[in-house]
Amino acid sequence: MNMPIWDDRTWRPLPKLTGTQRADVCVIGLGASGLAAMEELVAQGVSGVGVEAASVGAGAAGRNGGFVLAGLAKFFNETVAQFGEEAARAIYRLTADEIQRQAEEMPAIVRVTGSLRIAADAAEQADCAKHLAALRYCGFAAEPYAGPEGEGLLLPTDGVIQPLHRVRAVAQRLRTREVRLYEDSPVRKIVPGSVVTEKGTVFCDSVIVAVDGRLEQVLPELAGRVRTARLQMLATAPAPEVSFSRPVYFRQGYEYWQQLPDRSIALGGFRDHAEAEEWTQVDFPTERIQALQE
Ligand SMILES: Cc1cc2nc3c(=O)[nH]c(=O)nc-3n(C[C@H](O)[C@H](O)[C@H](O)COP(=O)(O)OP(=O)(O)OC[C@H]3O[C@@H](n4cnc5c(N)ncnc54)[C@H](O)[C@@H]3O)c2cc1C
């Protein structure tokens, strides 16, 4: 079944855009980024309209691993090497604080559990030591870890999220403030002064494109400069025979899993086993990757 484990099917669809709307800004895509943009527009007192091709969180924002990890995609020691200590420290602080803030604001949706980075071999174990040293040097919490998952690092300020509930909660909050959000309204064209969807048009001064996968369809001028990747996951039935209290990031993040409150496991990865095939706009899982995950 190609449906995220996060979907409890309680969502009441938002209207489709028909006819015309006028706003200062049109936001395209209602995933985590587009909704964050809409919230910021509200905070700044700027009028906005949000349009979504499918439904809120239909993209990766509502179909991901549910890990909330401080810092950037690269490990902290690599971020320091790339951007320098001051920038790496500021980004890590900002993101760790944001995880904490969201956990306080939405405790049923975001939980600070800590995360485990587990090494697959001696080389990764050595990188874990560098990762630990860099975090501690900059004053961030991190501990060496050895347990049933393997050996590596414990990062106590990380956590987990119910990603689809989170974006839906943000959309609901915006709706209670009468912010205009439309689902089932794929953007067909962006022209100066307007965004044209399947059945409507938003006249606006500015456009924010908050689309991750298939960005090259929305902005064809980016074709060749951006490309879409497929990442695959699967979920199990409740598995009371195993117990993982924290999300696990294994083999440089090429394998990852977490156990949910109902004891089922959400797991993903193995993209590196079929890298060329995974640069695709097709979002259906493949037998090869699913077999590795199983
Ligand atoms: C399998 C997987 C696991 C991941 N695990 C994690 C994780 O554990 N932790 C983490 O932090 N990150 C994870 N990520 C990455 C994370 O999910 C993404 O970086 C994030 O969701 C991007 O959010 P977004 O709002 O920018 O884009 P999206 O979630 O892709 O939202 C863009 C929206 O734009 C809409 N859209 C597209 N085209 C149009 C159009 N023409 N008109 C209107 N709307 C359009 C889409 O339907 C979509 O809803 C994972 C990603 C994947 C795929």
PDBQT file of the ligand as one rigid body, heavy atoms in Angstrom, charges set to zero:
ROOT
HETATM    1  C1  LIG A 301      11.337   9.171   2.519  1.00  0.00    +0.000 C 
HETATM    2  C2  LIG A 301      11.810  10.481   3.098  1.00  0.00    +0.000 A 
HETATM    3  C3  LIG A 301      12.237  10.511   4.413  1.00  0.00    +0.000 A 
HETATM    4  C4  LIG A 301      12.691  11.699   4.972  1.00  0.00    +0.000 A 
HETATM    5  N1  LIG A 301      12.987  11.724   6.278  1.00  0.00    +0.000 NA
HETATM    6  C5  LIG A 301      13.226  12.916   6.893  1.00  0.00    +0.000 A 
HETATM    7  C6  LIG A 301      13.348  12.969   8.297  1.00  0.00    +0.000 A 
HETATM    8  O1  LIG A 301      13.212  11.959   8.995  1.00  0.00    +0.000 OA
HETATM    9  N2  LIG A 301      13.593  14.179   8.855  1.00  0.00    +0.000 N 
HETATM   10  C7  LIG A 301      13.693  15.322   8.082  1.00  0.00    +0.000 A 
HETATM   11  O2  LIG A 301      13.918  16.398   8.651  1.00  0.00    +0.000 OA
HETATM   12  N3  LIG A 301      13.573  15.291   6.752  1.00  0.00    +0.000 NA
HETATM   13  C8  LIG A 301      13.306  14.127   6.148  1.00  0.00    +0.000 A 
HETATM   14  N4  LIG A 301      13.118  14.086   4.797  1.00  0.00    +0.000 N 
HETATM   15  C9  LIG A 301      13.207  15.338   4.042  1.00  0.00    +0.000 C 
HETATM   16  C10 LIG A 301      11.987  16.226   4.276  1.00  0.00    +0.000 C 
HETATM   17  O3  LIG A 301      10.815  15.456   4.300  1.00  0.00    +0.000 OA
HETATM   18  C11 LIG A 301      11.911  17.304   3.189  1.00  0.00    +0.000 C 
HETATM   19  O4  LIG A 301      13.106  18.022   3.165  1.00  0.00    +0.000 OA
HETATM   20  C12 LIG A 301      10.764  18.257   3.473  1.00  0.00    +0.000 C 
HETATM   21  O5  LIG A 301       9.572  17.568   3.638  1.00  0.00    +0.000 OA
HETATM   22  C13 LIG A 301      10.615  19.267   2.360  1.00  0.00    +0.000 C 
HETATM   23  O6  LIG A 301       9.447  20.008   2.663  1.00  0.00    +0.000 OA
HETATM   24  P1  LIG A 301       8.912  21.050   1.642  1.00  0.00    +0.000 P 
HETATM   25  O7  LIG A 301       7.721  21.689   2.247  1.00  0.00    +0.000 OA
HETATM   26  O8  LIG A 301      10.027  21.911   1.195  1.00  0.00    +0.000 OA
HETATM   27  O9  LIG A 301       8.520  20.195   0.356  1.00  0.00    +0.000 OA
HETATM   28  P2  LIG A 301       7.342  19.145   0.131  1.00  0.00    +0.000 P 
HETATM   29  O10 LIG A 301       6.994  18.394   1.345  1.00  0.00    +0.000 OA
HETATM   30  O11 LIG A 301       7.721  18.374  -1.080  1.00  0.00    +0.000 OA
HETATM   31  O12 LIG A 301       6.102  20.075  -0.202  1.00  0.00    +0.000 OA
HETATM   32  C14 LIG A 301       5.941  20.651  -1.470  1.00  0.00    +0.000 C 
HETATM   33  C15 LIG A 301       4.473  20.635  -1.802  1.00  0.00    +0.000 C 
HETATM   34  O13 LIG A 301       4.337  21.259  -3.071  1.00  0.00    +0.000 OA
HETATM   35  C16 LIG A 301       3.292  20.606  -3.747  1.00  0.00    +0.000 C 
HETATM   36  N5  LIG A 301       3.450  20.866  -5.190  1.00  0.00    +0.000 N 
HETATM   37  C17 LIG A 301       4.307  20.285  -6.054  1.00  0.00    +0.000 A 
HETATM   38  N6  LIG A 301       4.101  20.753  -7.294  1.00  0.00    +0.000 NA
HETATM   39  C18 LIG A 301       3.092  21.645  -7.194  1.00  0.00    +0.000 A 
HETATM   40  C19 LIG A 301       2.395  22.446  -8.145  1.00  0.00    +0.000 A 
HETATM   41  N7  LIG A 301       2.684  22.422  -9.453  1.00  0.00    +0.000 N 
HETATM   42  N8  LIG A 301       1.397  23.238  -7.707  1.00  0.00    +0.000 NA
HETATM   43  C20 LIG A 301       1.071  23.280  -6.387  1.00  0.00    +0.000 A 
HETATM   44  N9  LIG A 301       1.676  22.544  -5.459  1.00  0.00    +0.000 NA
HETATM   45  C21 LIG A 301       2.677  21.736  -5.858  1.00  0.00    +0.000 A 
HETATM   46  C22 LIG A 301       3.449  19.131  -3.381  1.00  0.00    +0.000 C 
HETATM   47  O14 LIG A 301       2.255  18.400  -3.572  1.00  0.00    +0.000 OA
HETATM   48  C23 LIG A 301       3.867  19.238  -1.935  1.00  0.00    +0.000 C 
HETATM   49  O15 LIG A 301       2.773  19.101  -1.032  1.00  0.00    +0.000 OA
HETATM   50  C24 LIG A 301      12.713  12.896   4.184  1.00  0.00    +0.000 A 
HETATM   51  C25 LIG A 301      12.289  12.865   2.864  1.00  0.00    +0.000 A 
HETATM   52  C26 LIG A 301      11.829  11.682   2.321  1.00  0.00    +0.000 A 
HETATM   53  C27 LIG A 301      11.337  11.679   0.895  1.00  0.00    +0.000 C 
ENDROOT
TORSDOF 0
